[in-house]
Every structure is written in structure tokens, then in C-alpha cells.
Amino acid sequence: MRVAVPEDATQTKGAVQVNPQEDVYLLSFVTTEKNAEGIAADLHAREPLRARKKDFAPEGERFGHLGLPEPQTLTGTRWAGVCPPCADDTRRAGVHWIEIYVQSLQPDRARVYLQAF
């Protein structure tokens, strides 16, 4: 994914889910709201982080393997998606799609969920 985890990040967890057709890369950490916004902006999504309707996901489908709830099942989580090759982001040429979810926590803290494939 080529995402720099901020120095102040806590609760950092990551994994690779190996699949027959394409692997899925997972990363999550807690940081400041400002850092979370900066990471989203650095992905070069066409639209900024936006609220997304709470959705169902099978328990443990992806982030459950890291001991975390699936971000799309959380109320108030903001989302953005980007196709790095479409955005001419050569730093991330090895992945076709990246999704970022930002869950606001206590004042000025947020959990960042990233998945790429």
C-alpha cells in the first residue's frame, strides 16, 4: 500500500489475506484525526472521505482476523476508495484498489482501516 504509519500511531495491526486470484492487504491503527485526514488525502481519491451507510459484512471477513470489527458495520465511519493506477499514483502501482475507513473515537483520535487488493 505504501502508506506511512504516523509516528504517534497506536494499536497498529496488519495482515495479508492470501487468495487464489489476488491477495488482500490489511492495515489498521489509531492516530489523530488530522493524520487520518492526511492519509486519506495522500491516496488521491476523487472524492474526500464521506459518510457511508452502515452495511452488513460477515463477521471476521477481513478485519476480524485482526480482532477488529469490520469498518463498514460501524455507525459514523467515513470512507473513500481509490484506484491508484487510475490516479497515476506510481507509488502504489502494485495494487488495483485501496479503501480507507476512518472511525472517530475520543476527541482528536481516529482508527484508520486500510485494505488494498
Backbone as CSV, one residue per row, in Angstrom:
resi,resn,N_x,N_y,N_z,CA_x,CA_y,CA_z,C_x,C_y,C_z
1,MET,0.820,-1.204,0.000,0.000,0.000,0.000,0.854,1.255,0.000
2,ARG,2.034,1.123,0.531,2.940,2.274,0.630,2.293,3.428,1.396
3,VAL,1.780,3.112,2.567,1.184,4.105,3.454,2.096,4.223,4.669
4,ALA,2.505,5.433,4.981,3.351,5.655,6.148,2.479,5.712,7.398
5,VAL,2.752,4.825,8.336,2.038,4.836,9.605,2.611,5.990,10.427
6,PRO,1.775,6.901,10.906,2.273,8.042,11.677,3.035,7.594,12.932
7,GLU,4.012,8.382,13.322,4.827,8.044,14.495,4.006,7.951,15.765
8,ASP,2.935,8.716,15.864,2.112,8.700,17.076,1.084,7.572,17.076
9,ALA,1.071,6.736,16.050,0.059,5.693,15.922,0.193,4.653,17.028
10,THR,-0.961,4.166,17.465,-1.019,3.085,18.439,-1.915,1.997,17.872
11,GLN,-1.915,0.862,18.522,-2.772,-0.258,18.142,-2.606,-0.631,16.668
12,THR,-1.387,-0.609,16.188,-1.106,-0.919,14.785,-1.202,-2.424,14.547
13,LYS,-1.974,-2.788,13.539,-2.156,-4.195,13.175,-2.198,-4.292,11.662
14,GLY,-1.629,-5.353,11.133,-1.663,-5.556,9.695,-1.607,-7.031,9.353
15,ALA,-2.025,-7.367,8.158,-2.012,-8.754,7.706,-2.159,-8.788,6.191
16,VAL,-1.834,-9.933,5.643,-2.072,-10.205,4.230,-2.975,-11.425,4.175
17,GLN,-4.095,-11.279,3.492,-5.012,-12.392,3.286,-4.705,-12.967,1.909
18,VAL,-4.118,-14.147,1.887,-3.702,-14.766,0.628,-4.904,-15.447,-0.017
19,ASN,-5.162,-15.089,-1.265,-6.274,-15.631,-2.033,-5.757,-16.166,-3.364
20,PRO,-6.482,-17.082,-3.992,-6.015,-17.648,-5.266,-5.835,-16.617,-6.381
21,GLN,-6.743,-15.621,-6.465,-6.649,-14.668,-7.571,-5.908,-13.397,-7.203
22,GLU,-6.165,-12.854,-6.014,-5.450,-11.651,-5.595,-5.403,-11.597,-4.078
23,ASP,-4.296,-11.136,-3.568,-4.131,-11.007,-2.126,-4.770,-9.712,-1.643
24,VAL,-5.188,-9.708,-0.387,-5.781,-8.522,0.227,-4.857,-8.089,1.352
25,TYR,-4.460,-6.828,1.338,-3.571,-6.265,2.355,-4.399,-5.436,3.320
26,LEU,-4.212,-5.685,4.616,-4.982,-5.008,5.650,-4.045,-4.264,6.581
27,LEU,-4.457,-3.078,6.998,-3.686,-2.278,7.949,-4.659,-1.434,8.751
28,SER,-4.427,-1.370,10.058,-5.263,-0.538,10.924,-4.397,0.037,12.031
29,PHE,-4.734,1.257,12.444,-4.036,1.903,13.557,-4.882,3.059,14.055
30,VAL,-4.530,3.556,15.238,-5.206,4.710,15.825,-4.227,5.873,15.789
31,THR,-4.709,7.026,15.344,-3.888,8.230,15.218,-4.775,9.449,15.436
32,THR,-4.242,10.621,15.168,-5.042,11.836,15.295,-5.976,11.960,14.091
33,GLU,-7.056,12.716,14.266,-7.977,12.978,13.156,-7.231,13.646,11.997
34,LYS,-6.330,14.569,12.320,-5.576,15.286,11.292,-4.727,14.313,10.471
35,ASN,-4.034,13.387,11.139,-3.233,12.401,10.409,-4.106,11.508,9.545
36,ALA,-5.257,11.097,10.078,-6.175,10.247,9.309,-6.632,10.964,8.045
37,GLU,-6.989,12.230,8.175,-7.399,13.029,7.015,-6.255,13.152,6.010
38,GLY,-5.032,13.324,6.505,-3.865,13.447,5.631,-3.587,12.171,4.859
39,ILE,-3.753,11.039,5.512,-3.555,9.754,4.839,-4.592,9.586,3.735
40,ALA,-5.832,9.927,4.029,-6.888,9.841,3.018,-6.567,10.756,1.835
41,ALA,-6.134,11.960,2.106,-5.807,12.899,1.030,-4.635,12.385,0.188
42,ASP,-3.655,11.744,0.837,-2.479,11.237,0.136,-2.817,10.091,-0.817
43,LEU,-3.960,9.463,-0.627,-4.361,8.383,-1.529,-4.855,8.907,-2.876
44,HIS,-5.147,10.199,-2.956,-5.604,10.854,-4.189,-6.969,10.352,-4.657
45,ALA,-7.872,10.130,-3.699,-9.236,9.742,-4.061,-9.916,10.908,-4.779
46,ARG,-10.797,10.593,-5.687,-11.505,11.647,-6.421,-12.448,12.425,-5.519
47,GLU,-12.962,11.765,-4.478,-13.860,12.425,-3.534,-13.270,12.305,-2.137
48,PRO,-13.516,13.295,-1.281,-12.991,13.233,0.087,-13.721,12.156,0.905
49,LEU,-13.213,11.889,2.090,-13.892,10.967,2.990,-15.335,11.391,3.145
50,ARG,-16.232,10.427,3.108,-17.645,10.759,3.247,-18.343,9.660,4.043
51,ALA,-19.424,10.065,4.666,-20.222,9.109,5.431,-20.760,8.058,4.482
52,ARG,-20.840,6.873,4.986,-21.358,5.781,4.177,-22.380,5.033,5.014
53,LYS,-23.429,4.612,4.388,-24.479,3.888,5.088,-23.889,2.626,5.724
54,LYS,-24.261,2.383,6.966,-23.816,1.196,7.675,-24.234,-0.025,6.870
55,ASP,-23.317,-0.966,6.709,-23.553,-2.115,5.853,-23.256,-3.399,6.622
56,PHE,-23.765,-4.488,6.122,-23.520,-5.796,6.710,-22.232,-6.373,6.127
57,ALA,-21.486,-7.079,6.955,-20.329,-7.835,6.486,-20.244,-9.092,7.329
58,PRO,-19.938,-10.212,6.716,-19.784,-11.427,7.510,-18.731,-11.223,8.598
59,GLU,-19.031,-11.661,9.805,-18.112,-11.471,10.930,-16.773,-12.123,10.616
60,GLY,-15.720,-11.369,10.831,-14.380,-11.891,10.613,-13.956,-11.967,9.166
61,GLU,-14.738,-11.359,8.270,-14.434,-11.442,6.842,-13.025,-10.942,6.537
62,ARG,-12.674,-9.812,7.044,-11.338,-9.258,6.807,-10.691,-8.823,8.127
63,PHE,-11.146,-7.699,8.662,-10.519,-7.129,9.845,-10.776,-7.949,11.110
64,GLY,-11.751,-8.835,11.066,-11.995,-9.737,12.185,-10.773,-10.585,12.497
65,HIS,-9.960,-10.865,11.486,-8.729,-11.626,11.689,-7.714,-10.835,12.520
66,LEU,-7.909,-9.525,12.595,-7.029,-8.672,13.407,-7.670,-8.350,14.757
67,GLY,-8.819,-8.954,15.032,-9.521,-8.688,16.282,-10.304,-7.391,16.272
68,LEU,-10.642,-6.908,15.087,-11.363,-5.647,14.929,-12.701,-5.883,14.241
69,PRO,-13.680,-5.018,14.504,-14.935,-5.128,13.756,-14.711,-4.691,12.304
70,GLU,-15.554,-5.171,11.435,-15.475,-4.739,10.037,-15.897,-3.274,9.973
71,PRO,-15.103,-2.397,9.372,-15.402,-0.957,9.426,-16.729,-0.558,8.805
72,GLN,-17.174,-1.259,7.781,-18.431,-0.895,7.132,-19.648,-1.201,8.007
73,THR,-19.443,-1.921,9.115,-20.550,-2.235,10.019,-20.680,-1.214,11.149
74,LEU,-19.780,-0.249,11.207,-19.765,0.733,12.287,-20.511,2.001,11.883
75,THR,-21.322,2.504,12.772,-22.059,3.738,12.524,-21.096,4.925,12.541
76,GLY,-21.254,5.832,11.571,-20.465,7.058,11.546,-19.082,6.941,10.947
77,THR,-18.738,5.794,10.423,-17.429,5.626,9.799,-17.442,6.285,8.423
78,ARG,-16.393,7.042,8.129,-16.281,7.698,6.816,-15.404,6.838,5.907
79,TRP,-15.619,6.945,4.592,-14.987,6.061,3.627,-14.532,6.824,2.385
80,ALA,-13.481,6.313,1.774,-13.072,6.750,0.437,-12.395,5.560,-0.233
81,GLY,-12.507,5.503,-1.538,-11.861,4.446,-2.307,-11.119,5.063,-3.480
82,VAL,-10.041,4.402,-3.870,-9.247,4.945,-4.968,-8.584,3.815,-5.760
83,CYS,-8.465,4.041,-7.030,-7.751,3.148,-7.936,-6.391,3.812,-8.193
84,PRO,-5.312,3.381,-7.529,-4.016,4.042,-7.722,-3.565,4.148,-9.176
85,PRO,-3.686,3.085,-9.985,-3.272,3.257,-11.389,-4.106,4.316,-12.120
86,CYS,-5.394,4.424,-11.778,-6.257,5.420,-12.420,-5.866,6.838,-12.023
87,ALA,-5.313,6.986,-10.820,-4.909,8.305,-10.318,-3.435,8.592,-10.615
88,ASP,-2.810,7.760,-11.443,-1.388,7.893,-11.787,-0.499,7.934,-10.549
89,ASP,-0.854,7.142,-9.539,-0.068,7.064,-8.307,0.920,5.915,-8.454
90,THR,2.092,6.202,-8.991,3.086,5.163,-9.255,3.653,4.548,-7.981
91,ARG,3.497,5.220,-6.837,3.972,4.650,-5.570,3.209,3.383,-5.228
92,ARG,2.003,3.273,-5.686,1.129,2.155,-5.329,0.736,1.347,-6.567
93,ALA,1.667,1.212,-7.497,1.374,0.522,-8.756,1.061,-0.956,-8.551
94,GLY,1.436,-1.523,-7.419,1.215,-2.945,-7.169,-0.178,-3.312,-6.711
95,VAL,-1.025,-2.316,-6.468,-2.397,-2.616,-6.042,-3.378,-1.945,-7.001
96,HIS,-4.558,-2.555,-7.118,-5.575,-2.039,-8.042,-6.612,-1.166,-7.356
97,TRP,-6.807,-1.358,-6.053,-7.840,-0.616,-5.338,-7.445,-0.507,-3.878
98,ILE,-7.663,0.659,-3.286,-7.442,0.871,-1.855,-8.692,1.515,-1.280
99,GLU,-9.133,0.992,-0.148,-10.234,1.596,0.588,-9.704,2.057,1.932
100,ILE,-10.145,3.238,2.354,-9.820,3.751,3.676,-11.128,4.038,4.393
101,TYR,-11.188,3.607,5.622,-12.298,3.909,6.520,-11.699,4.639,7.712
102,VAL,-12.353,5.676,8.172,-11.911,6.423,9.351,-13.057,6.443,10.350
103,GLN,-12.783,5.891,11.515,-13.763,5.836,12.598,-13.327,6.809,13.684
104,SER,-14.124,7.838,13.942,-13.810,8.792,15.003,-13.957,8.103,16.352
105,LEU,-12.991,8.343,17.216,-13.009,7.769,18.552,-13.157,8.891,19.564
106,GLN,-12.291,8.943,20.549,-12.329,10.023,21.534,-11.881,11.324,20.860
107,PRO,-11.994,12.438,21.535,-11.608,13.708,20.905,-10.216,13.643,20.268
108,ASP,-10.185,14.007,19.003,-8.979,14.084,18.185,-8.272,12.751,17.965
109,ARG,-8.940,11.636,18.104,-8.347,10.336,17.790,-9.273,9.624,16.807
110,ALA,-8.683,8.820,15.948,-9.463,8.087,14.960,-8.765,6.777,14.648
111,ARG,-9.555,5.754,14.388,-8.996,4.487,13.916,-9.062,4.504,12.395
112,VAL,-7.942,4.206,11.778,-7.836,4.130,10.326,-7.825,2.657,9.932
113,TYR,-8.675,2.305,8.994,-8.708,0.965,8.415,-8.329,1.122,6.944
114,LEU,-7.366,0.363,6.483,-6.989,0.374,5.068,-7.024,-1.057,4.540
115,GLN,-7.572,-1.215,3.367,-7.479,-2.503,2.689,-7.169,-2.261,1.218
116,ALA,-6.307,-3.102,0.691,-5.887,-2.940,-0.694,-5.856,-4.305,-1.363
117,PHE,-6.158,-4.311,-2.645,-6.050,-5.538,-3.438,-5.745,-5.179,-4.866
